[in-house]
Amino acid sequence: MQDIITNKKWILLAVGTAAISLFLFFGPATNLGKIDDWQFTPGQFSFSSVLEQFFQQAPFSEYWYFYLLAFVALILFLIPVFIFFQGLVLRIKHADDQILRAKGIHKISLGLPTTIIAITLAVVIIALYRGFYPENGAVILYVLGGILAVAVISLVTLLVRGLYVWIKFRADQELKRRGRNKILFAIYNAAIIFVIGVVPLLGLGSLNSARMNFGGAMPSSLSAPSFSASSMAQDTIGFSVGGSKDINSLRENIKNNFLPIPTDVTYEGLFYDYLFDTGVQTPCQKLFCPSYTSAISKDPFSGKDDYLLSVGLNSGIQQKDFTRKKLNLLIVLDISGSMSSPFNRYYYDQFGAKKELFPEEKENEKDMTKTKMQVAAESAVALLEHLNPEDSFGMVLFDDVAYLAKPLREIGDTDMEAIKGHILELRPQGGTNMSAGMKEGTDQFSEYLSADSDEFENRIIFLTDAQPNRGDITETGMLGVTKGNADKKVYTSFVGIGVDFNTELIEQITKIRGANYYSVNSPSEFKKRMDEGFDFMVTPLVFNLKLTVEAPGFKIQEVYGSPEANEATGEIMKVNTLFPSERTGGETRGGLVLLHMKRISDDNTIKLTASYEDRNGKSDSDFVSLEFEKRQEFYNNTGIRKGIVLARYANILKNWLLKEREIVGQQKPIPSEPIVPTVGSYYIEGIPIIDPEFVLGRWERQSTKLRVSDEYKKLFAEFTPYFEREMTTIGDQTMSKELDILRTLSNYKNPQ
């Protein structure tokens, strides 16, 4: 009877400890009154595809030491399991032999904690391999935590029992030895359980917490933009043009020894990396007040005079008064197979022959890099940190088709922590049907088009590597959808993910009203950019800017810093959209458009008329008359001087890229044989259909090794001292990152 009572006590203690451990380990996750309206169920998970990708990224020839350590760890892990089953055999086979039965029970107790973990791992691996993926990951986590708690309880029991036997029966050498073995195996099992069970679960918990808190503090309450007409220039915001907001794709490709494409360089993207003195002389009295400065600058190679005119983008909106409207935000996220590649690698390089890497690239391969999917998910979560309770948020995902993952709903009514968790759990699958994602995203605004535009802003943020291969892949088709949205005041931002982000496609789409795009270098850098400029990113204020030039002695030869530069004529410059931009120390980020003027007579007078519309379609205009000074070389201020040197820098880069692309066949040459997918791609794309005509689609990109022709090495080397002198004169040391690129290219050793 005493034994039964004792066993009951142990059972009650085990159950109570398990319940307490489960509660303390996970904690109650309640969010009363909030709705988790996530609707997306991922496609079938393939454990074998994960193994395939792992073995591809960690080949035995380079990571043999890791495989050796893993083999040793596996042996150490299996020792207690073998002892457990050895004891189980003894216990069953010799049930009538008291000594052997006791020996079997002893062995069972030694290996029980680790065996519990081993059996659990085996079940999980088999389930994943068979394609089972739980709809509720939290429940599975709770179950695994409970199993871990049972293993810990058996471990504690083993340790306590060992101490008891070792102390009480010290005179009996056999029992003393068994007690010592129990203690030693308790320590051994504890080490295994900690490494196999506790560390991963704690890691998952802390990682999930860190990811969910990715971002800064919530911004203050938001309302419609307002401004004081009497504000001084240093107290106001400025403007920057739409389109590209950086040239990160160029920087990342060069950094990773890839040849960029010409559209990776945009003047407006380069300008947005820098602050400009816009030349504003008097307080702005209106929403938009352009200012003008002129310069005559000698070309650093020919020595000829270039005549340039800058348009400073100024506003009367006070920085302290600027707040955005309530936002209806719909994120469209690319979850296609091409998002599975590492952030610094081209997805389509895995198809066909394996490319040989440079020695320094092989070293970089040893670094653990995030996939584009991980970067995109973390970037999406970073965006959510800038939403207020009165904003609304929805999400669409797309691969071969589009999925409504979350309908638009007010943030205040949504369990955002749960939504962030769902986003971070996403994984890549299938093809890339951008047009389906665009259409599904557009459909979500059908009930929001009648919202008061003075109170609400409607915006789609599209995160993708822009390599569509399904649906309507023509730029005109996708441009049509985005333009149709803009006509209904649903504007679009694109966020490019990965070193193989296709700027050629997005550059064309984002020339429309209210559009812009960013490239992500890293989630942390993107988070910083959004902390500084999210409200600006989603709030276009000036539309259809047109600058008419009346100048008998000049005509517009080239426009730098506007996505619509190709629409310029000799007398007219156009900019579809101006977005608010920060002013720091009297300078505006990206606040400049530069006009390269061609002199056609000796008349130096120029009359400029700027006309534009506000967000409600109300028109306004501004007129000014000026003259070019009759000097050989001059700059009105450092702003135009900085714009000139950066425009020349971008011109050289563009010409270099066009030349190198011409040498290597513009884009990648069409292969004479089909591109054969790897086995791993079967689990992402499905069974491929191969035919003799199978080649990469128009927007799918494979890498081209970085190369610099000798003539351009010489050109970069000659341009570098000029750039450095101008940087010193202007006094902006942040321009040194362009110097680094110039030096890299001028000293680059081409692959043999």
Secondary structure, 3 states (H helix, E strand, C coil): CHHHHHHHHHHHHHHHHHHHHHHHHHCCCCCCCCECCCCCCCCCCCHHHHHHHHHHHCCCCCCHHHHHHHHHHHHHHHHHHHHHHHHHHHHHHCCCCHHHHHHHHHHHHHHHHHHHHHHHHHHHHHHHHCCCCCCCHHHHHHHHHHHHHHHHHHHHHHHHHHHHHHHHCCCCHHHHHHHHHHHHHHHHHHHHHHHHHHHHHHHHHHHHHHHHCCCCCCCCCCCCCCCCCCCCHHHEEEEEECEECCCHHHHHHHHCCECCCHHHCCHHHHHCCCEECCCCCCCCCCCCEEEEEEEEEECCCCCCEEEEEEEEEEEEEECCCCCCCEEEEEEEEECCHHHHCECCCCHHHHCCCCCCCCHHHHHHHCCCCCEHHHHHHHHHHHHHCCCCCCCEEEEEEECCCEEEEEEEEEHHHECHHHHHHHHHCCCCCCCCCHHHHHHHHHHCCCCCCCCCCCCEEEEEEEEECCCCCCCCCCHHHHHHHHHHHHHCCEEEEEEEECCCCCHHHHHHHCCCCCCEEEEECCHHHHHHHHHHHHHHHCCCCEEEEEEEEECCCEEEEEEECCCCHHHCCCCEEEEEEEEEECEECCEEECCEEEEEEEECCCCCEEEEEEEEEECCCCEEEEEEEEECCCCCCEECCHHHHHHHHHHHHHHHHHHHHHHHHHHCCCCCCCCCCCCCCCHHHHHHHCCCCCCCCCCCCCCCCCCCECCCCHHHHHHHHHHHHHHHHHHHHHCCHHHHHHHHHHHHHHCCCCCC
